[in-house]
Amino acid sequence: MSASGSEDAAAVAVSSTDPTPIKAVPLRHPGRWIAAAIILVLLGLFVYGAATNHAYRWDIYWKYLFDYRIEAGVLITLELTVLAMVIGVVLGVVLAVMRLSPNPVLRSVAWVYLWIFRGTPVYVQLVFWGLFPSLYKVIDLGVPFGPQLLHMNIQDWRTPFIFAMVGLGLNEAGYMAEIVRAGINSVGEGQREASLALGMSWGQTMRRTVLPQAMRVIIPPTGNELISMLKTSSLVAAIPLTTDLYGRARDIYAVNLLPIPLLLVAATWYLVITSILMIGQHYLERYYARGASRQLTAKQLRALADAQLEVGK
């Protein structure tokens, strides 16, 4: 018998001794289906009960859902949310840099700011800002015993909106500072050292090396803070500001004495805007997560296949 014949015989002998492949049967989970069925039944009963309950006054709900006063309140709420969030992000970045500064004075000032604005309820802060015009009628800035540089009459301001924006923004800055600081600290020190070794300045290192990597950590909680800011804006009733979405709904049901449908109207608009913001947050997270995932995109797979074909030639 030849050597090749012996090898074939040995291969057949080995293959005949291979164990029979196991036919895996997925484990069934009947409890999941039962739980899902129970939840669907309860949800159906709730929807049916809400639809047939006259106390909800769905006719009033549809009447005011697109009322011009409600739509004006939605615009004010969006404006307030965006402006307060801009203040919070900008001031939060400054406070984060101060917290990371080797200067003990800057670190202490930043720590005291965070201690105050994170340690007191936002509603109490908004009440205080609503009383600010009672504390200070005018604000004068100038050189002591010299010329006056700035004069501001608080009574002439669009007081409720401005103080609502400032109150929400200053409160948000305390949380954004910690988010930005955590994002910067998540980037390894070696990244900064390598950038400095390449001749980059501190600003270039932060802009080109640290911040692009830190954004993966900063973006998700910042999106959550934006959504939270939208809902927190309803607390500006403490100032009081009555031109926002919740304020408009409150004014309407104070007249027609039907709070339930008007509250449902406000909740619907908050839910719609929040859903849009969540979609935007999803795409932002996916954009800044590029390179962090081990899954290859279709474009990368095609490029890899083309490279393998070139090597084969």
ZIFENGI-V442417 format. One record per helix or strand of 2 or more residues. SS is the DSSP state (H for helix, E for strand). FROM is the first residue (numbers start at 1). LEN is the number of residues. If there is no record, write none. Layout:
SS|FROM|LEN / SS|FROM|LEN
This chain:
H|3|14 / H|30|23 / H|54|3 / H|58|7 / H|68|33 / H|104|16 / H|122|9 / H|132|4 / E|138|5 / E|148|6 / H|154|3 / H|159|27 / H|189|9 / H|202|37 / H|245|12 / H|259|30 / H|298|15
